[in-house]
């Protein structure tokens, strides 16, 4: 997985603004990946090591101001992808998520005021989950494949905040105009490498009352694990197929992962049709897992809206025990 860290340094002390865990796997441009703050699946040992590396790099590079570092985490191994001694696109997101105005703090450092002089010595600990989601322009480019990769394609960002991770993600999807369904049909068709991890996600959708539609290969994987599924023909095998369901608006969500660097024509056609008809589309297994969490939260939870002023009216959290509230 990929991790982004925004920090601010005065050359002596370093404050970690936030450690953001990407929902999409490493290899997708950070500008297109959804991010969660605080990181929700990394253990405390990995998080402590990431923060330690960030502080050491900031001091060694003599950074006075903002710093962004992107890491890749594989098991217990941590790799540094890039170190940017500048403000990043995630600074506004981290500032809103934590209540810590990173740009203002960094500016004061650059004109000679240390972190200690500003009274900022501890890393902020969010009292809620915040999800940054990218807004993609595919609806304006009919026929363009929607698969994400190392080239940045997004043209904007939104965020969702909630004490529940699933609800925070759901709010971010609403902001990005991906209206997640609470019932109906879900189409799932994934490449061979993704068939094992998609099983549990398919089971979650079935348990929430959704009808699962799949192409033969994915359908067999579900049936082998006793998950009810309706097997559909591939586009070249006749009708009805998933395009008919899309055009008739009989499917509420599509999960379709690309088969390789050069996707099959059917895949591109299906993904393009989903965008054209305004149907939520997910192209990674990790994204599908987050969507399942979001839909469950919408079905089970209470959707409330609060302003940033309301959220931070009691002051900035810096106590570790506040995580218990999350």
C-alpha positions as CSV (number, residue, x, y, z in Angstrom):
1,X,0.0,0.0,0.0
2,X,1.0,3.6,-0.4
3,X,1.2,6.2,2.5
4,X,1.4,10.0,2.3
5,X,2.8,12.0,5.2
6,X,2.6,15.8,5.5
7,X,4.8,17.4,8.1
8,X,6.2,20.8,9.1
9,X,9.8,21.4,10.3
10,X,11.7,24.3,11.7
11,X,15.1,22.6,11.3
12,X,15.1,21.5,14.9
13,X,11.6,20.1,15.7
14,X,9.2,18.3,13.4
15,X,5.4,18.0,13.7
16,X,3.7,15.3,11.7
17,X,0.5,16.8,10.4
18,X,-1.0,13.5,9.2
19,X,-0.2,10.0,8.0
20,X,-2.6,9.2,5.2
21,X,-3.2,5.7,4.0
22,X,-4.2,5.3,0.3
23,X,-7.2,3.1,-0.3
24,X,-6.0,2.2,-3.8
25,X,-2.8,0.1,-4.0
26,X,0.6,1.6,-4.7
27,X,1.1,2.4,-8.4
28,X,-2.0,4.7,-8.7
29,X,-1.1,8.4,-8.8
30,X,-1.5,9.9,-5.3
31,X,-3.6,12.6,-6.9
32,X,-6.2,10.0,-8.0
33,X,-6.1,7.8,-5.0
34,X,-8.6,8.1,-2.1
35,X,-6.8,8.6,1.3
36,X,-7.8,8.0,4.8
37,X,-6.6,10.0,7.9
38,X,-5.7,8.5,10.3
39,X,-4.3,5.3,8.7
40,X,-6.8,2.6,9.5
41,X,-5.0,-0.7,8.8
42,X,-1.3,0.0,9.6
43,X,-0.1,-1.3,13.0
44,X,1.4,1.0,15.6
45,X,4.9,-0.2,14.9
46,X,4.8,0.6,11.2
47,X,3.2,4.0,12.0
48,X,5.9,4.8,14.6
49,X,8.6,3.9,12.1
50,X,7.1,6.0,9.3
51,X,7.0,9.0,11.7
52,X,10.6,8.4,12.8
53,X,11.8,8.3,9.2
54,X,9.9,11.5,8.4
55,X,11.5,13.4,11.3
56,X,15.0,12.1,10.4
57,X,14.6,13.0,6.7
58,X,13.2,16.5,7.6
59,X,16.2,17.3,9.9
60,X,18.8,15.8,7.6
61,X,17.5,17.8,4.6
62,X,17.4,20.9,6.8
63,X,13.7,21.6,5.8
64,X,12.2,24.8,7.2
65,X,8.6,24.7,6.2
66,X,6.4,22.0,4.7
67,X,7.5,18.5,3.8
68,X,5.6,15.7,2.0
69,X,6.9,12.1,1.8
70,X,5.3,9.2,0.0
71,X,6.1,5.7,1.3
72,X,5.2,2.2,0.1
73,X,4.5,-0.4,2.7
74,X,4.8,-4.1,1.9
75,X,4.4,-6.3,5.0
76,X,6.9,-4.9,7.5
77,X,9.1,-3.2,4.9
78,X,8.8,0.5,4.3
79,X,10.1,2.1,1.1
80,X,10.6,5.8,0.5
81,X,9.1,6.7,-2.9
82,X,9.8,10.4,-2.9
83,X,10.6,13.3,-0.6
84,X,9.2,16.7,-1.5
85,X,10.4,19.7,0.6
86,X,7.4,21.8,-0.3
87,X,3.7,22.0,0.3
88,X,1.6,19.2,-1.3
89,X,-1.9,19.0,-2.6
90,X,-2.9,17.2,0.6
91,X,-2.0,20.1,2.9
92,X,-5.5,21.6,2.8
93,X,-7.0,18.2,3.4
94,X,-4.8,17.5,6.4
95,X,-5.4,20.9,7.8
96,X,-9.2,20.5,7.7
97,X,-9.0,16.9,9.0
98,X,-6.8,17.9,12.1
99,X,-7.6,21.5,12.7
100,X,-3.9,22.3,12.4
101,X,-3.3,25.2,9.8
102,X,-0.1,23.8,8.3
103,X,0.4,26.5,5.7
104,X,0.2,29.3,8.2
105,X,2.5,27.4,10.6
106,X,5.0,26.8,7.8
107,X,4.9,30.5,6.7
108,X,5.7,31.6,10.2
109,X,8.7,29.2,10.3
110,X,10.0,30.6,7.0
111,X,10.0,34.2,8.5
112,X,11.9,33.0,11.6
113,X,9.3,31.8,14.2
114,X,10.1,28.3,15.5
115,X,7.4,25.6,16.2
116,X,8.1,26.0,20.0
117,X,7.6,29.8,19.7
118,X,4.3,29.1,18.0
119,X,3.3,26.7,20.8
120,X,3.1,23.7,18.5
121,X,5.1,20.7,19.8
122,X,2.8,17.7,19.5
123,X,1.4,15.8,16.5
124,X,-2.3,16.3,16.2
125,X,-4.5,13.2,16.8
126,X,-7.8,13.4,14.8
127,X,-11.0,12.7,16.7
128,X,-12.6,11.3,13.5
129,X,-11.9,9.7,10.2
130,X,-11.4,11.9,7.1
131,X,-11.4,10.6,3.6
132,X,-10.1,12.5,0.6
133,X,-11.6,11.4,-2.7
134,X,-10.7,12.5,-6.2
135,X,-13.1,13.9,-8.7
136,X,-12.5,12.4,-12.1
137,X,-13.6,14.0,-15.4
138,X,-14.5,10.8,-17.4
139,X,-18.1,11.9,-17.9
140,X,-16.8,14.7,-20.2
141,X,-14.8,12.2,-22.3
142,X,-17.1,9.5,-23.7
143,X,-15.4,6.3,-24.5
144,X,-12.3,7.0,-22.5
145,X,-11.3,4.1,-20.2
146,X,-11.7,4.9,-16.5
147,X,-8.8,2.7,-15.2
148,X,-6.5,4.6,-12.8
149,X,-2.7,4.3,-13.1
150,X,0.5,6.3,-12.6
151,X,-0.7,9.3,-14.7
152,X,-2.9,11.7,-12.7
153,X,-6.4,12.1,-14.2
154,X,-8.4,13.8,-11.5
155,X,-9.5,17.5,-11.8
156,X,-10.6,18.1,-8.2
157,X,-11.0,16.7,-4.7
158,X,-13.7,16.3,-2.0
159,X,-13.6,15.0,1.5
160,X,-15.9,13.3,4.0
161,X,-15.6,13.3,7.8
162,X,-17.2,11.1,10.4
163,X,-16.4,9.1,13.5
164,X,-17.2,6.0,11.5
165,X,-14.8,5.1,8.7
166,X,-17.5,3.7,6.4
167,X,-19.7,6.8,6.8
168,X,-16.7,9.1,6.1
169,X,-16.0,7.2,2.9
170,X,-19.7,7.3,1.9
171,X,-19.8,11.1,2.5
172,X,-16.7,11.5,0.2
173,X,-18.4,9.5,-2.5
174,X,-21.5,11.7,-2.3
175,X,-19.3,14.7,-2.6
176,X,-17.7,13.2,-5.7
177,X,-21.2,12.5,-7.1
178,X,-20.9,8.7,-6.8
179,X,-24.3,7.9,-5.3
180,X,-23.8,4.6,-3.6
181,X,-26.9,2.3,-3.8
182,X,-28.5,0.8,-0.7
183,X,-30.2,-2.1,-2.6
184,X,-30.6,-3.7,-6.0
185,X,-28.1,-5.3,-8.3
186,X,-24.3,-5.1,-8.1
187,X,-22.2,-6.2,-11.1
188,X,-18.9,-7.7,-10.2
189,X,-16.3,-8.9,-12.8
190,X,-12.6,-9.0,-11.9
191,X,-9.4,-10.3,-13.3
192,X,-8.0,-13.7,-12.2
193,X,-5.6,-12.2,-9.7
194,X,-8.5,-10.5,-7.9
195,X,-10.9,-13.4,-7.7
196,X,-9.7,-14.6,-4.2
197,X,-9.9,-11.2,-2.5
198,X,-13.2,-10.3,-4.1
199,X,-14.9,-13.3,-2.4
200,X,-15.3,-11.7,1.0
201,X,-16.5,-8.4,-0.6
202,X,-19.1,-10.3,-2.6
203,X,-20.2,-12.0,0.6
204,X,-20.7,-8.6,2.3
205,X,-22.9,-7.4,-0.6
206,X,-25.0,-10.6,-0.4
207,X,-25.4,-10.3,3.3
208,X,-26.6,-6.7,2.8
209,X,-29.3,-8.0,0.5
210,X,-27.8,-7.1,-2.9
211,X,-28.2,-9.3,-6.0
212,X,-24.8,-10.1,-7.5
213,X,-24.4,-10.2,-11.2
214,X,-21.2,-11.6,-12.7
215,X,-19.5,-12.9,-15.8
216,X,-18.8,-16.6,-15.9
217,X,-15.2,-16.6,-14.4
218,X,-16.1,-14.4,-11.4
219,X,-19.5,-16.1,-11.0
220,X,-17.8,-19.5,-10.6
221,X,-15.5,-18.1,-7.9
222,X,-18.6,-16.9,-6.0
223,X,-20.5,-20.1,-6.5
224,X,-17.5,-22.2,-5.3
225,X,-17.8,-20.3,-2.0
226,X,-21.6,-20.7,-1.7
227,X,-22.4,-17.1,-2.6
228,X,-25.6,-16.7,-4.6
229,X,-24.9,-15.0,-8.0
230,X,-26.5,-14.6,-11.4
231,X,-24.2,-15.5,-14.2
232,X,-24.4,-13.2,-17.2
233,X,-23.2,-13.6,-20.7
234,X,-20.1,-11.8,-21.9
235,X,-20.9,-9.1,-24.5
236,X,-19.9,-11.2,-27.4
237,X,-22.0,-14.2,-26.2
238,X,-25.4,-12.6,-26.7
239,X,-28.1,-10.8,-24.7
240,X,-29.2,-9.9,-22.1
241,X,-25.8,-8.8,-20.9
242,X,-24.6,-6.1,-18.5
243,X,-24.9,-3.4,-21.1
244,X,-28.7,-4.0,-21.2
245,X,-28.8,-3.7,-17.4
246,X,-26.8,-0.5,-17.5
247,X,-29.0,1.1,-20.2
248,X,-32.2,0.0,-18.3
249,X,-30.7,1.4,-15.1
250,X,-31.2,-2.0,-13.5
251,X,-27.8,-2.1,-11.8
252,X,-26.7,0.3,-9.0
253,X,-22.9,-0.4,-8.8
254,X,-20.2,-1.8,-11.1
255,X,-17.0,-3.4,-9.8
256,X,-14.7,-4.2,-12.7
257,X,-10.9,-4.5,-12.4
258,X,-8.8,-4.4,-15.6
259,X,-7.3,-7.6,-16.9
260,X,-3.9,-6.1,-17.6
261,X,-2.0,-3.1,-19.0
262,X,-4.0,-3.4,-22.2
263,X,-7.6,-4.0,-21.1
264,X,-10.0,-6.1,-23.2
265,X,-12.4,-4.2,-25.4
266,X,-15.4,-5.5,-23.4
267,X,-14.0,-4.1,-20.2
268,X,-13.6,-0.6,-21.7
269,X,-17.1,-0.7,-23.2
270,X,-18.6,-1.7,-19.8
271,X,-16.7,0.9,-17.8
272,X,-17.4,3.7,-20.3
273,X,-21.2,2.8,-20.3
274,X,-21.3,3.0,-16.5
275,X,-19.8,6.5,-16.6
276,X,-22.2,7.6,-19.4
277,X,-25.2,6.5,-17.4
278,X,-24.0,7.9,-14.1
279,X,-23.6,4.5,-12.3
280,X,-20.9,4.3,-9.6
281,X,-17.9,2.4,-10.9
282,X,-15.0,0.9,-8.9
283,X,-11.9,-0.4,-10.7
284,X,-9.8,-1.8,-7.7
285,X,-10.5,-4.5,-5.1
286,X,-9.4,-2.2,-2.3
287,X,-11.8,0.5,-3.6
288,X,-14.6,-2.2,-3.6
289,X,-13.9,-3.0,0.0
290,X,-14.2,0.6,1.0
291,X,-17.4,1.0,-1.0
292,X,-18.8,-2.0,0.9
293,X,-18.0,-0.3,4.2
294,X,-19.6,2.9,3.0
295,X,-22.8,1.2,1.9
296,X,-23.1,-0.7,5.2
297,X,-22.6,2.5,7.1
298,X,-25.3,4.2,5.0
299,X,-27.7,1.3,5.7
300,X,-26.9,1.0,9.4
301,X,-25.8,4.4,10.5
302,X,-27.1,7.9,11.2
303,X,-26.1,10.5,8.5
304,X,-25.2,13.8,10.2
305,X,-23.6,16.9,8.9
306,X,-21.5,19.3,10.9
307,X,-19.4,22.3,10.0
308,X,-15.6,22.5,10.7
309,X,-16.4,25.2,13.2
310,X,-18.7,22.8,15.1
311,X,-16.2,20.0,14.9
312,X,-13.3,22.1,16.4
313,X,-15.3,24.3,18.7
314,X,-13.8,22.5,21.7
315,X,-10.3,22.9,20.5
316,X,-7.6,20.8,18.8
317,X,-7.1,17.3,19.9
318,X,-3.5,16.2,20.8
319,X,-4.3,13.5,23.3
320,X,-3.7,9.9,22.1
321,X,-6.6,8.6,24.1
322,X,-9.1,10.4,21.8
323,X,-8.6,7.6,19.3
324,X,-10.8,5.4,21.6
325,X,-13.7,7.6,20.5
326,X,-13.0,6.6,16.9
